[in-house]
Amino acid sequence: MEETFDIHSNRHFQEPEREFENALRPLTFGSFNGQEKIVENLNIFVRAARLRGESLDHVL
């Protein structure tokens, strides 16, 4: 049996963990602090991949 995991689902967490997880990661590129040029480039990469209908290449 194959189990799938939805990264957008918080049903696996209790309420305190869910609040922590939601606060941990920015939901939009506008929520990132600092490194404006890097965030801008990452946003462009993501939009381009979506337009192509492909997943984003591995980035660090």
C-alpha positions as CSV (number, residue, x, y, z in Angstrom):
1,M,0.0,0.0,0.0
2,E,1.4,3.4,-1.0
3,E,0.9,6.2,1.4
4,T,0.9,9.8,0.1
5,F,1.8,12.9,2.1
6,D,0.3,16.3,1.4
7,I,2.7,19.0,2.4
8,H,-0.1,21.4,2.6
9,S,-2.1,19.3,5.1
10,N,-1.7,20.0,8.8
11,R,-3.9,17.1,9.9
12,H,-0.9,15.2,11.1
13,F,-0.1,17.8,13.8
14,Q,-1.7,18.7,17.1
15,E,-2.8,22.3,17.5
16,P,0.5,23.7,19.0
17,E,2.6,21.9,16.3
18,R,0.2,23.2,13.6
19,E,0.6,26.8,14.8
20,F,4.4,26.4,14.9
21,E,4.5,24.9,11.4
22,N,2.3,27.6,10.0
23,A,4.5,30.3,11.5
24,L,7.8,28.7,10.5
25,R,7.5,29.0,6.7
26,P,6.5,32.0,4.7
27,L,3.4,31.5,2.6
28,T,4.3,34.0,-0.1
29,F,7.5,35.4,-1.5
30,G,6.5,38.8,-0.1
31,S,6.7,37.3,3.4
32,F,10.5,36.6,3.1
33,N,12.7,39.0,5.0
34,G,16.0,40.1,3.5
35,Q,17.9,38.9,0.4
36,E,15.5,40.7,-1.9
37,K,17.4,39.8,-5.1
38,I,17.5,36.1,-4.3
39,V,13.8,36.0,-3.4
40,E,13.0,37.9,-6.7
41,N,15.0,35.3,-8.7
42,L,13.4,32.4,-6.9
43,N,10.0,33.9,-7.6
44,I,10.9,34.1,-11.3
45,F,12.1,30.5,-11.4
46,V,8.9,29.3,-9.8
47,R,6.6,31.3,-12.1
48,A,8.5,30.1,-15.2
49,A,8.2,26.4,-14.1
50,R,4.5,26.9,-13.5
51,L,4.1,28.4,-17.0
52,R,5.9,25.4,-18.5
53,G,3.8,23.0,-16.5
54,E,7.0,21.5,-15.0
55,S,8.4,21.1,-11.5
56,L,11.1,23.5,-10.4
57,D,14.6,22.2,-10.9
58,H,16.6,21.5,-7.7
59,V,17.8,24.8,-6.2
60,L,19.9,25.7,-3.1
